[in-house]
Amino acid sequence: MWDFLGWRHNAVTMMVRTQISFEAELASRIRERARVLGISMAEYFRRLAERDLAQPHRNVDRSAIFNLGASSGTDIASQKDQLAAQATSARKLR
């Protein structure tokens, strides 16, 4: 209960209904996991959301995935037109 200007109110949890679409196989796997846990699919998703949102947000530096490999100085972008022409002419010869 909370007090607002002298008025006491019971806190009520408001649920919001939503609709999510899944591929049939994934939906079947979700339904089975919820059944094994003995809960509804809605409860399964509530638990997943609570667990995910309880974790601190990680601000990942996406540039970390660049320059991971050693390309030995090749630059495909500078040769893209030539390489595309070679690829298409090789297909025509088949």
N, C-alpha and C positions, 0 to 999 in steps of 0.2 A: 504494500500500500504506500502511496505517496501523498504528500500534503501540498495542495496548490491553493493559495489564498484562503486557507482555512477549510477547504473541501478535501475530504479523503476519498481516494479512488482505488479500487483494486486494479493492479497491473494485469492486463490481459494480453496474451501473446496473439498477435495477428498473423495468420498464415496467408501466404500469397500463392495462388495456384498458377502453375506454369506448364507449358507443354514442350517436350524435347523429343526430337526424332533421332532414331538410331537405325543402323542397318540391322536386318533381322538376326544375324548371327550374334552381334554384340548385344542386342536386346535380350536374346535368349540366355546369354552368359550372365548378364546382369540379373535377370529374373532368377536364375539358378543360384547365384551367389547370395541373393537376398533370402531365398528359400532356405538355404543351408544355414544362414545366420538366424533364421527364424524371425525375420523382419519384413516389412513391406518394401517395395522398390523406393517409395518416397522416403522412408526412413533411411534406407541405404544411401540415397543421394544427400540427405541432410547430414549424415555422418561424414561422408566424403567431403562435403563443402566445409563443415566445421573443422575437420582435420587440416584441410588445405589452407583455410583462412587463419588457423591458429599459428601456422608457421610464419616466421618473419619474411617479409618480402625481400628477395635478393635482387639487388640491382646488378645484373651481370653485364660485364664489359663484352659486348658482342664482337669487338675487334679482336678478341683473343683467338678466334678461329681462323684468322687470316695469317698468312705467312708461316704456316705450320710445316709445310713440305719444302724440300729443296728442289727447285725446278731447274737448276743448273743454267740459269740465265735465259731460258726460253721465254718468249713473249708471244703467246698465241694470238692475243688481241691485235698485235701489229700486223699479223699475217692472216687475219681471218678471211679476207676476200680470196686470197690465193688458196688457202686450205679448203674453203667451201667450194671453189671451182674444181679443185682436184677431186674432192669427194663426189661431186655430182657427175663429173666426166667419167670417173671410175665406175659409177653405177650404170651409166649409159653403155659402157663397154661390156657389161655382163650379159 
